[in-house]
Amino acid sequence: MIPTHIDCWQMTEPGTLTQTRVPMPALQAGEALVEVRGCGVCHTDISYFYMGVPTEHKPPLTLGHEISGVVVAGPANLIGKEVIVPAVMPCNECEICKSGRANRCLSQKMPGNSLGIYGGFASHIPVPAADLCIVGDRGGVPLEHLSVVADAVTTPYQAGVRGRISPGDRVVVVGAAGGVGSFMTQVAKGMGATTVIGIDVNEDKLKTMLNYGADFTINPRGKTNKEVKEAIKAYCKEQNIPSNYGWKIFEVTGVKAGQELALSLLSFVGTLVIVGYGTDETSYMLSRLMAFDAELIGTWGCSPHAYPKVLEMCLDGRIELGAFVETRPMSQIQQVFEAAHHGKLAKRVILTPDFN
């Protein structure tokens, strides 16, 4: 039975959350109604809420874009299916989409930003049905855990595609133990990189990454960029691999120090992919790109067509979710936001609806 309303937590203005109910909308042609089972808390949500980063749809607005759930209304072939809702849903018709870059469609819809008032911190969400990722046999992996596939895992995958990670590649991940960086590290290894160096200031989490894709780790706290480079050089000498060319670097922190470190590591025929979002400006002598014959690439979201491939990696063990996520009731959203804002979360939190 379809409810007459949607329960949700709305950002009525930046810094203020309110539990409320909104009328259940009439589904438009091509839409599906998903009953939310889990919604991950992303740094982007925190940026909207605390930092005043503008949303396309102005508040009041339900945030949340890492969503898994069950289709309860819409196309007959989807009713009852467990699905992941893509964080970026393109129009699939424009020139950008048809060129194969649908992840950066200028007419894209994003839950918790540009999909009207609707987001994942709710009981239900109406979404375009065409790009939903059907889960199928999830082999015991909780459906709630799969919510983070939408963004936390697919964004690193898209970064890997943009960086053309291939078997045998050598990779550095700056921010390797963070909420997205921990998956970037796993994705790099899962896509075939033979050497993955993880860099992060969180020592405990960094050590954990040695069990999840990282072959060598460096904590840059208290070190100059030159000293980090020397540590990489020493490891490469030990492993008899080149240290000064061909590396693919993924910057996931979004902070100035991480970006400057990543830029300093870029060398001959190397590639630097910018994954993390931040507002600080940094400087770089662009002529070095010319001299190195190197590439500097930006990446955004992930095209829905890639979601099944990423889901497969999560279900076949190449990417571990359980060790990096935890579930909490959605009624704790304000406490979770506060903890996330102050960097006090050990794992990526997935909120599960518990509306009365």
Salt bridges, closest charged atoms under 4 A:
ASP7 OD2 - HIS5 NE2 3.54
ASP7 OD1 - ARG21 NE 2.73
GLU35 OE2 - ARG37 NE 3.28
GLU35 OE1 - HIS124 NE2 3.88
ASP45 OD1 - HIS65 ND1 3.62
GLU66 OE2 - ARG348 NH2 2.90
GLU82 OE1 - ARG138 NE 2.68
ASP151 OD2 - HIS65 NE2 2.82
ASP169 OD2 - LYS248 NZ 2.85
ASP215 OD2 - LYS189 NZ 2.73
GLU295 OE2 - ARG164 NH2 2.51
ASP316 OD2 - ARG318 NH2 2.72
GLU326 OE1 - ARG328 NE 3.22
GLU338 OE2 - HIS342 NE2 2.95
